[in-house]
Amino acid sequence: MVPAYNEESQITKVVADLARVSPNIVVIDDRSTDLTAARAKAAGAHVLHHPLNLGQGAALQTGIDFALREDATHIVTFDADGQHRAEDVPLLLKVMTECAAHFALGSRFLGTAPNIDFSRKVLLKLAILFMRITTGLNLTDAHNGLRAMTRKGASSLAIRQNRMAHASEILNQIAKSGLRVVEVPVAVAYTSYSKAKGQKFSNSVNIMLELLTGALQR
């Protein structure tokens, strides 16, 4: 399940790489203004369309709803900017099954994150600390888009944060569900392209502000 917004330069490769590990690839096009949807479809993905740009959280919920309607037994979320490795997908599913878990979350800090900026690393570590305090989950990564879940796990989620803070909302809902969660070492590639997209430093600051606002409202 790949949420995508204006990823025409990456989406063909992302879908092609994923096709090596799964025949069922769904791209949720969040009202892109480029050729993302057309290239995803040409590469072999099933494409869902948002009539308006709603944000990655909304795209993930659209994908989850679709997968559940289609009787999916397992769902994997995967970013569209090329930062994840397709070969990590079978590992997530394998560990989740072996541990009888309902969620398997990728961790760059158990795996690798080459070229990560020091300032970004500091903010991610602060987000991890905040997540541990607010959810009680003893995890090593708080904002990794590579995650797997069973049907039961997916059914426990109702994402309302449309923008970047959805990742923290997902962790809160996982904690409240009481379902078993495991972490799996994965790689996250920091490139000039990915940093200009979802890995911008300003996004990390915005996420922290959204988290603090949400905590004060609870």
C-alpha positions in Angstrom: 0.0 0.0 0.0 1.8 3.1 -1.3 0.4 6.6 -0.6 1.8 9.0 -3.2 1.7 12.7 -4.1 3.7 14.0 -7.1 6.1 11.1 -7.2 6.3 10.6 -11.0 10.1 10.3 -10.9 10.1 7.5 -8.4 6.8 5.6 -8.5 7.7 3.4 -11.5 10.8 2.0 -9.8 9.0 1.7 -6.4 6.2 -0.3 -8.0 8.6 -2.4 -10.0 10.7 -3.2 -6.9 7.6 -4.1 -4.9 6.3 -6.4 -7.7 9.3 -8.7 -7.0 7.9 -9.4 -3.5 4.1 -9.0 -4.0 1.5 -9.2 -6.8 -0.9 -6.9 -5.0 0.3 -3.3 -5.0 -2.1 -0.4 -4.4 -1.0 3.2 -4.9 -3.2 5.8 -3.4 -2.8 8.9 -5.5 -3.4 11.9 -3.3 -4.5 14.3 -6.1 -1.1 14.5 -7.7 -0.6 17.2 -10.3 1.9 15.2 -12.3 2.0 11.7 -13.9 2.2 9.7 -10.7 -1.1 7.9 -11.2 -0.5 7.1 -14.8 3.0 5.8 -14.2 1.9 3.7 -11.2 -0.9 2.1 -13.3 1.5 1.5 -16.2 3.9 -0.2 -13.8 1.2 -2.6 -12.7 -0.3 -1.1 -9.6 -3.9 -0.7 -8.7 -4.5 3.0 -8.3 -7.0 4.7 -6.0 -7.6 8.4 -6.5 -8.4 11.2 -4.0 -10.4 14.0 -5.6 -8.6 16.5 -3.3 -5.1 16.5 -1.8 -5.8 15.3 1.7 -2.4 14.2 3.1 -0.6 11.0 3.7 -2.6 10.0 6.8 -5.8 10.2 4.8 -4.2 8.3 1.9 -3.2 5.5 4.3 -6.8 5.3 5.7 -8.2 5.1 2.2 -5.8 2.3 1.4 -6.6 0.4 4.6 -10.4 0.7 4.0 -9.9 -0.6 0.4 -7.7 -3.5 1.5 -10.2 -4.6 4.2 -13.1 -4.4 1.7 -11.0 -6.7 -0.6 -10.5 -9.2 2.2 -6.8 -8.6 2.7 -5.3 -10.7 5.4 -2.1 -8.7 5.7 -1.3 -5.1 4.8 2.1 -3.4 4.3 2.6 0.4 4.1 5.5 1.6 2.0 6.6 5.2 1.1 6.6 6.3 -2.5 9.8 8.4 -2.4 12.2 5.5 -2.8 13.5 5.6 0.8 12.5 2.0 1.7 13.8 -1.4 0.3 11.3 -3.9 -1.1 13.3 -6.8 0.3 12.5 -5.6 3.8 8.8 -6.4 3.2 9.0 -10.2 3.4 11.1 -9.8 6.5 8.4 -7.7 8.2 5.8 -10.4 7.4 8.1 -13.2 8.5 8.9 -11.7 11.9 5.3 -10.7 12.5 4.1 -14.3 11.8 6.8 -15.9 13.9 6.1 -13.6 16.8 2.3 -14.0 16.5 2.1 -10.2 16.3 -0.5 -8.0 14.7 1.9 -5.2 13.8 5.5 -5.3 12.6 7.1 -1.8 12.5 10.3 -1.0 10.6 13.1 0.6 12.6 15.9 2.5 11.0 17.7 2.7 14.3 17.8 -1.1 14.6 18.8 -1.2 10.9 20.6 1.4 8.9 19.9 5.0 7.9 22.9 6.2 5.9 23.3 10.0 5.3 20.8 11.0 8.1 21.5 14.5 9.2 22.5 15.1 12.8 19.7 17.6 13.5 17.1 15.2 12.0 18.4 12.4 14.1 18.1 14.5 17.2 14.5 15.4 16.4 13.6 11.7 15.7 15.1 10.7 19.0 13.0 13.3 20.7 9.9 12.0 19.0 10.8 8.5 20.2 11.1 9.7 23.8 7.8 11.6 23.5 6.1 8.5 22.0 7.4 6.3 24.8 6.0 8.7 27.4 2.6 9.1 25.8 2.0 5.5 24.6 4.0 3.3 26.8 5.4 1.5 23.7 9.1 0.7 24.1 10.0 1.3 20.4 13.2 2.6 18.8 11.6 4.4 15.8 8.5 6.7 15.9 8.1 7.8 12.3 8.8 5.0 9.9 6.5 4.5 7.0 7.4 0.9 6.5 5.0 -1.2 8.6 3.1 -4.4 8.3 -0.2 -5.4 10.0 -2.7 -8.2 10.0 -6.3 -7.7 9.2 -7.2 -7.5 12.9 -4.5 -5.0 13.4 -5.6 -2.8 10.5 -9.2 -3.0 11.7 -8.1 -1.4 15.0 -6.9 1.7 13.2 -8.9 4.8 12.4 -6.5 7.5 11.2 -7.8 11.1 11.6 -4.5 13.0 11.4 -4.3 13.6 7.6 -0.9 15.1 7.6 2.5 14.0 9.0 1.4 13.4 12.6 -0.6 10.4 11.4 2.5 8.2 12.3 2.3 9.1 15.9 -1.5 8.7 15.9 -1.1 5.1 14.5 1.3 4.3 17.4 -1.2 5.7 19.9 -3.9 3.5 18.5 -1.7 0.5 18.4 -1.0 1.0 22.1 -4.7 1.4 22.9 -5.6 -1.8 20.9 -3.5 -4.0 23.2 -2.4 -6.0 20.2 1.1 -7.4 20.0 3.7 -5.3 18.1 7.3 -6.1 17.1 10.1 -4.1 15.6 12.2 -5.2 12.6 15.5 -3.7 11.5 15.1 -2.0 8.1 17.0 0.5 5.9 15.9 4.0 5.3 17.8 5.8 2.5 18.3 9.5 2.9 18.8 11.1 -0.6 18.6 14.6 -1.8 15.2 13.7 -3.3 13.7 12.1 -0.2 14.9 15.0 2.0 13.2 17.4 -0.4 10.0 15.4 0.0 8.7 13.7 3.2 12.0 13.8 5.1 12.4 17.6 5.2 13.7 19.0 8.5 10.8 21.4 8.7 8.4 18.4 8.6 10.1 17.0 11.7 9.5 20.3 13.5 5.9 20.4 12.4 5.3 16.8 13.6 6.7 17.7 17.1 4.3 20.7 17.2 1.3 18.6 16.1 2.2 16.0 18.7 2.4 18.6 21.5 -0.9 20.2 20.5 -2.6 16.8 20.4 -1.2 15.9 23.8 -2.6 19.1 25.3 -6.0 18.5 23.8 -6.4 15.0 25.2 
